Amino acid sequence: MLFDNTSPGAAIRGIADRLLVTAGERIDEIVASEEFSEAVARGMSVAATTAGSVRGMTHVVGDIASEWFNVPTRAQVHELSRRLTHLEMLLDDVDVKTSELVERLGEQDAED
């Protein structure tokens, strides 16, 4: 029986339930299709390309703004950090060699 006379909302609920079941089945068919997978892959490719372009433009704009405000860019700060780390390692080597020389001089003074 399509309509239940005892409950006015039962017919609407029945129609809505059948509609949701049918829509769910159709959506499952669409999502499982090869065309849908290809469309999603194309969309993701476009999104990745666009995001890469926007990121590149952001870096260019950031570099220009850094130049205008006379502040270092991220790349310049990174290069400075790399150079300072290298300088620190060289100073550590000098410190070790100086300590060794002081020890040797102390040993020679003790022998004399």
FENRA-V473382 format. One record per run of one state. SS is the DSSP state (hx for helix, st for strand, lp for the rest). FROM is the first residue (numbers start at 1). LEN is the number of residues. If there is no record, write none. Layout:
ss->SS from->FROM len->LEN
ss->SS from->FROM len->LEN
This chain:
ss->lp from->1 len->7
ss->hx from->8 len->25
ss->lp from->33 len->1
ss->hx from->34 len->36
ss->lp from->70 len->4
ss->hx from->74 len->38
ss->lp from->112 len->1
